Every structure is written in C-alpha cells, then in structure tokens.
Amino acid sequence: MAAIVARLYSDNPKDGTTSFDKVKFYEATSSTGTGKALITTVSIDTTNRNPIDPGFTSYLHTTGDNTKYAASAWYNSTTTVETRTSDWVLQGEDRWDTIFKNEMQDTAEAVWTATDRKSYKSRALEALYPDFFFESIDTSLTVANNSTTQTHQFSLPFGMFLVGEVGVGKPNDQTNQPFSILHPDNWTIEQDKLNIKSLSGLTDTYQIRLIGSKKYMEVGEIPLRLDPLALIHMRMSAYLRLSDDYPRFLKWSRMQKGTKVTFAELKAWIKDLDRLFEAEKGRLRDMFMPTRT
C-alpha cells in the first residue's frame, strides 16, 4: 500500500438536487467492489451546473490508497434511497486510464505506463481548450470592507475566465446576506485579478459571487460525452510514441488481436486520427458549446 491524495469525482443527477442531495464515495479492494466501505458523504455541488450539463461533485481523499478502488453513488438523505455505485476506478487513476488500457489492449500496462498515460491525458485536456469549457459559479471570495481593511483587488480562482457577472451576498439567503449584482462599471478583470472600484454599500464578510467560464483541469470535471473525443487524442499520442520506439511497437504488436497495424502504417493512422479529432471536435463544439459574441 502507498498512501496518496486522490481527487474523487461524481457526475451529478440531471435534475439537480430534486431526487438526490448527497453523493456517497466508497472504496473497495477490487474492481468489482469487494469489501466496499464508505469514505465520506458530501452535498451535491451544483455550482458548475449549466443548461446542457449537470456538472460534477468532487472530494479530496487525503488518505487514499493506490491499491484500492473508488466509486460513487447518489443518496437522498431524507428518504435514504441510494443508487447503485458507479464503475470502480483505481485510486490515483481515472476513467480515461481504464478506457485507454482496454482500447489499447494493455490492461497489464506492458506497453504504456501510468506516466505515459498521464502525459497523453494532459495533452488531450489541453487539446480540448479553448473549444470546450464549463460555466461555473464561484463563491470563494469574500468582501473585506471594515475600519481597518478595504480590499479592492482579488485573485480569480485558478482556471476561471470570461467572468460575466459579479454579485455580493447569497441569492437564497436574503435575510442574512441580501444579494445584489454589481454594476458592470464598478468592476474589471485584468489578467487573473478582479478589481472592484468602489466598496460603497458592500458589507464586510459577505461572499462575492462570480459567474464565469472555467477551463477543464481534471478528467473528472469533463462530461462523459467528450470521452470518445479525448480518447482519439490519447490514441494519437500513443501511436506517435510507438512510431519513435520500434521495440515498444513490437511489444504492442504481439498483443494486438485481429487485424494488426504494421509499423509502416502507423504514420497514416496518426494522420487519420488527427483529422478525425479535429472533425469530431468541431461537430461537438457546434452542437454543445454556447456561441460567444
């Protein structure tokens, strides 16, 4: 066993928190759920929900175990109804690891190591940006407006861009923190900074509510519908690696089932995957992403 810090993710229900209000994260000793044990229960996070995607909920598992598997389930804390768990994924990995190993017929990691896959995943994540991103509501910043401190500049949450609205207070708590939207003339965004020009009327300790776009930083944040696109890019990266490493290609070639690709055909496969990735990216972007003006 090697203790790790693992970020666990769950897709959210499509109806928000109408049917389920919690996510239960579990761990087990096998990919079939042997010895299933509860890690924690957290409230469903709808701050990254938008009209075309239910968003995700995450949990930082600071005492993870890279020999154990993790899965999630939706839970209703009132009725105690719970769904079946999601697929079990080895802690420290994610669903793209599992899909890649299966698609490339390398479940034993004889050809591509975890380090290889990490590199391919990073390239795929970067290739999705700026065509794909998600709308997010961030409430991590707080007004500082008292007799000793008046803060006008704040660092934006990492990955957030194209902020469209800045508010102060809580929309669902008009008694304790009445909500108001700041006039656009009262704030600006400069690189990674939010500048509020005037603090007049802004109550100390009230939360600052930003609505903007965020870049996908982790696989667990990405909607399932983008998995096939990302895997096209990962396969392309893997074949590029094979084209520069003939011994590695021979090892992979011996593992292939059915019709086998030759070393000479690799370059053509890479070009075909590149064209397929760009075509599919354009199709999905036009189908799902909002038009920016």
C-alpha positions as CSV (number, residue, x, y, z in Angstrom):
1,M,0.0,0.0,0.0
2,A,1.1,3.5,-0.8
3,A,-0.9,6.4,0.8
4,I,-1.9,9.0,-1.8
5,V,-4.0,12.1,-2.1
6,A,-6.8,11.3,-4.6
7,R,-9.4,13.6,-6.0
8,L,-12.7,11.6,-6.4
9,Y,-15.4,12.7,-8.8
10,S,-19.1,12.0,-9.4
11,D,-21.3,13.2,-12.2
12,N,-24.4,15.0,-10.8
13,P,-28.0,13.9,-11.3
14,K,-29.6,15.6,-14.3
15,D,-32.4,17.0,-12.1
16,G,-30.0,18.8,-9.7
17,T,-30.9,18.0,-6.1
18,T,-34.6,17.2,-6.7
19,S,-34.2,13.5,-6.3
20,F,-30.8,13.2,-4.5
21,D,-29.0,15.8,-2.4
22,K,-25.8,13.9,-1.5
23,V,-23.0,11.8,-3.0
24,K,-21.5,8.9,-1.2
25,F,-17.9,8.0,-2.1
26,Y,-16.8,4.4,-1.4
27,E,-13.6,2.4,-1.7
28,A,-13.1,-1.3,-2.2
29,T,-10.3,-3.8,-2.6
30,S,-11.2,-4.9,-6.1
31,S,-12.7,-3.5,-9.3
32,T,-15.9,-5.4,-8.6
33,G,-16.5,-3.7,-5.2
34,T,-15.1,-6.4,-2.8
35,G,-15.0,-5.1,0.7
36,K,-17.0,-1.9,-0.1
37,A,-16.6,0.7,2.6
38,L,-17.8,4.3,2.9
39,I,-15.2,7.0,2.6
40,T,-17.5,10.1,3.1
41,T,-20.8,11.7,2.2
42,V,-20.9,15.2,0.7
43,S,-23.6,17.5,-0.6
44,I,-24.1,17.6,-4.3
45,D,-22.3,20.7,-5.8
46,T,-24.4,22.4,-8.4
47,T,-22.2,25.5,-8.9
48,N,-20.9,24.1,-12.2
49,R,-24.3,23.0,-13.5
50,N,-25.4,24.6,-16.7
51,P,-28.3,24.1,-19.2
52,I,-26.6,21.3,-21.1
53,D,-24.6,19.5,-18.4
54,P,-25.5,18.6,-14.8
55,G,-21.9,19.3,-13.6
56,F,-19.9,17.2,-11.0
57,T,-19.2,16.9,-7.3
58,S,-15.7,16.1,-6.0
59,Y,-14.0,15.2,-2.8
60,L,-10.3,15.3,-1.9
61,H,-9.4,12.0,-0.3
62,T,-6.3,12.8,1.7
63,T,-5.8,9.3,2.9
64,G,-6.2,7.4,-0.4
65,D,-4.7,4.0,-1.2
66,N,-3.4,3.3,-4.7
67,T,-4.2,-0.4,-4.2
68,K,-7.9,0.3,-3.7
69,Y,-10.7,1.3,-6.0
70,A,-13.2,4.1,-5.6
71,A,-16.8,4.6,-6.8
72,S,-19.7,6.9,-6.0
73,A,-23.5,6.8,-5.6
74,W,-26.2,9.3,-5.3
75,Y,-28.0,9.5,-2.0
76,N,-31.3,11.1,-0.7
77,S,-30.6,12.0,3.0
78,T,-34.4,12.3,3.7
79,T,-35.7,9.0,2.2
80,T,-32.3,7.2,2.5
81,V,-32.7,6.0,-1.1
82,E,-29.3,5.3,-2.8
83,T,-28.4,4.4,-6.3
84,R,-26.0,1.7,-7.3
85,T,-22.4,2.7,-7.4
86,S,-20.6,4.0,-10.5
87,D,-17.8,2.0,-12.1
88,W,-14.9,1.2,-9.7
89,V,-11.7,3.0,-10.7
90,L,-8.3,2.5,-9.1
91,Q,-7.4,5.4,-6.8
92,G,-4.9,7.7,-8.3
93,E,-6.3,6.9,-11.8
94,D,-9.5,8.0,-13.6
95,R,-11.9,6.7,-16.2
96,W,-9.6,7.7,-19.1
97,D,-6.9,5.3,-17.7
98,T,-9.4,2.5,-17.7
99,I,-10.8,3.2,-21.2
100,F,-7.3,3.7,-22.7
101,K,-6.0,0.4,-21.2
102,N,-9.0,-1.5,-22.5
103,E,-9.0,0.1,-26.0
104,M,-5.2,-0.4,-26.4
105,Q,-5.4,-4.0,-25.1
106,D,-2.8,-3.1,-22.4
107,T,-4.6,-3.7,-19.1
108,A,-1.4,-5.1,-17.6
109,E,0.5,-1.9,-18.6
110,A,3.1,-3.8,-20.5
111,V,3.5,-1.1,-23.1
112,W,2.2,2.2,-21.6
113,T,2.9,3.1,-18.0
114,A,1.0,5.4,-15.8
115,T,3.5,8.1,-16.6
116,D,2.8,7.6,-20.3
117,R,-0.9,7.8,-19.8
118,K,-0.6,10.9,-17.6
119,S,1.2,12.7,-20.5
120,Y,-1.4,11.6,-23.0
121,K,-4.2,12.8,-20.8
122,S,-2.6,16.1,-20.2
123,R,-2.2,16.6,-24.0
124,A,-5.9,15.7,-24.5
125,L,-7.0,18.1,-21.8
126,E,-5.1,20.9,-23.5
127,A,-6.4,20.0,-26.9
128,L,-10.0,20.4,-25.7
129,Y,-9.3,24.0,-24.7
130,P,-10.5,26.6,-25.7
131,D,-13.2,24.9,-27.6
132,F,-14.7,23.2,-24.5
133,F,-15.1,24.7,-21.0
134,F,-17.8,24.9,-18.4
135,E,-19.9,27.6,-16.8
136,S,-19.3,27.9,-13.1
137,I,-20.4,29.9,-10.1
138,D,-17.6,30.6,-7.6
139,T,-18.2,31.9,-4.1
140,S,-14.7,31.5,-2.7
141,L,-14.0,35.3,-2.4
142,T,-15.2,37.5,0.5
143,V,-15.8,41.2,0.8
144,A,-13.3,43.0,3.1
145,N,-14.7,46.4,3.9
146,N,-14.2,47.4,7.5
147,S,-12.4,50.1,9.6
148,T,-9.0,48.5,9.0
149,T,-9.2,46.8,5.7
150,Q,-10.7,47.7,2.3
151,T,-9.8,45.2,-0.4
152,H,-10.4,46.3,-4.0
153,Q,-8.4,43.6,-5.8
154,F,-8.8,39.8,-5.6
155,S,-7.1,36.9,-7.4
156,L,-9.5,35.0,-9.6
157,P,-10.0,31.3,-8.8
158,F,-7.5,29.3,-10.9
159,G,-8.8,28.4,-14.4
160,M,-11.7,30.9,-14.4
161,F,-12.0,33.3,-17.3
162,L,-14.7,35.3,-19.1
163,V,-16.4,36.5,-16.0
164,G,-19.9,37.8,-16.9
165,E,-21.4,38.8,-13.6
166,V,-20.2,39.8,-10.1
167,G,-22.6,39.8,-7.2
168,V,-22.3,40.2,-3.5
169,G,-24.4,38.2,-1.0
170,K,-26.4,35.0,-1.3
171,P,-29.4,34.7,-3.7
172,N,-31.0,32.1,-1.5
173,D,-30.4,33.9,1.8
174,Q,-32.0,37.3,1.5
175,T,-32.3,37.6,5.3
176,N,-28.7,37.2,6.4
177,Q,-26.9,38.2,3.2
178,P,-29.1,40.1,0.8
179,F,-27.9,39.6,-2.8
180,S,-27.2,42.4,-5.2
181,I,-25.4,42.4,-8.6
182,L,-22.6,44.9,-9.0
183,H,-23.0,47.3,-11.9
184,P,-20.5,46.3,-14.7
185,D,-18.9,49.8,-14.5
186,N,-17.9,49.0,-10.9
187,W,-15.6,46.1,-11.7
188,T,-13.0,45.0,-14.2
189,I,-11.0,41.8,-14.9
190,E,-7.3,42.3,-15.6
191,Q,-5.4,39.1,-16.3
192,D,-6.1,37.0,-13.2
193,K,-7.4,39.8,-11.0
194,L,-10.8,41.1,-10.1
195,N,-10.8,44.8,-9.4
196,I,-13.8,46.3,-7.6
197,K,-13.6,50.1,-8.0
198,S,-16.0,51.2,-5.2
199,L,-16.8,49.3,-2.0
200,S,-19.7,51.7,-1.1
201,G,-22.6,49.7,0.1
202,L,-20.7,46.4,0.2
203,T,-21.0,44.6,3.5
204,D,-17.9,43.2,5.2
205,T,-17.6,39.4,5.1
206,Y,-20.4,38.9,2.5
207,Q,-19.5,36.4,-0.2
208,I,-18.6,37.5,-3.7
209,R,-20.4,35.5,-6.3
210,L,-18.7,35.2,-9.7
211,I,-20.4,33.7,-12.8
212,G,-17.9,32.8,-15.5
213,S,-16.3,30.1,-17.5
214,K,-13.7,27.6,-16.2
215,K,-11.2,25.5,-18.1
216,Y,-11.4,21.8,-17.6
217,M,-8.4,20.9,-15.3
218,E,-9.1,17.3,-14.5
219,V,-10.8,14.3,-16.2
220,G,-13.5,14.1,-13.5
221,E,-14.7,17.5,-14.5
222,I,-15.3,16.6,-18.1
223,P,-18.8,15.4,-19.3
224,L,-18.9,11.8,-20.4
225,R,-19.9,12.8,-23.9
226,L,-16.4,14.1,-24.5
227,D,-14.7,10.8,-23.6
228,P,-14.6,9.4,-27.1
229,L,-13.1,12.7,-28.4
230,A,-10.4,12.7,-25.7
231,L,-9.6,9.0,-26.3
232,I,-9.0,9.7,-30.0
233,H,-6.3,12.2,-29.0
234,M,-4.8,9.8,-26.4
235,R,-4.6,7.1,-29.1
236,M,-2.9,9.5,-31.5
237,S,-0.3,10.4,-28.8
238,A,0.3,6.7,-28.1
239,Y,0.8,5.9,-31.8
240,L,3.2,8.9,-32.1
241,R,5.2,7.3,-29.2
242,L,5.2,3.9,-31.0
243,S,6.4,5.5,-34.2
244,D,9.6,6.6,-32.4
245,D,10.2,3.4,-30.5
246,Y,10.3,0.3,-32.6
247,P,11.0,-2.1,-29.7
248,R,7.9,-0.8,-27.9
249,F,5.9,-1.1,-31.1
250,L,7.0,-4.8,-31.4
251,K,5.8,-5.4,-27.8
252,W,2.4,-3.8,-28.6
253,S,2.1,-5.6,-31.9
254,R,2.4,-9.0,-30.3
255,M,-0.5,-8.1,-28.0
256,Q,-2.8,-7.0,-30.8
257,K,-5.9,-9.1,-31.7
258,G,-7.5,-9.3,-35.1
259,T,-6.2,-7.2,-37.9
260,K,-2.8,-5.8,-36.9
261,V,-1.3,-2.4,-37.8
262,T,2.2,-2.5,-39.3
263,F,5.0,-0.1,-38.3
264,A,4.8,1.4,-41.8
265,E,1.1,2.1,-41.3
266,L,1.5,4.0,-38.1
267,K,2.1,7.4,-39.7
268,A,-1.1,7.0,-41.7
269,W,-3.1,6.1,-38.6
270,I,-1.7,9.1,-36.8
271,K,-2.8,11.4,-39.6
272,D,-6.2,9.8,-39.8
273,L,-6.7,10.2,-36.0
274,D,-5.6,13.8,-36.2
275,R,-8.2,14.6,-38.9
276,L,-10.9,12.6,-37.0
277,F,-10.1,14.5,-33.8
278,E,-10.5,17.9,-35.5
279,A,-13.7,16.9,-37.3
280,E,-15.3,15.5,-34.2
281,K,-14.2,18.4,-32.1
282,G,-15.8,20.8,-34.5
283,R,-19.0,18.8,-34.6
284,L,-19.3,18.6,-30.8
285,R,-18.4,22.2,-30.3
286,D,-21.1,23.4,-32.7
287,M,-23.6,21.0,-31.0
288,F,-23.0,21.8,-27.4
289,M,-21.0,24.9,-26.7
290,P,-22.6,28.4,-26.3
291,T,-21.9,30.9,-29.0
292,R,-19.6,33.7,-27.8
293,T,-20.1,37.2,-29.2
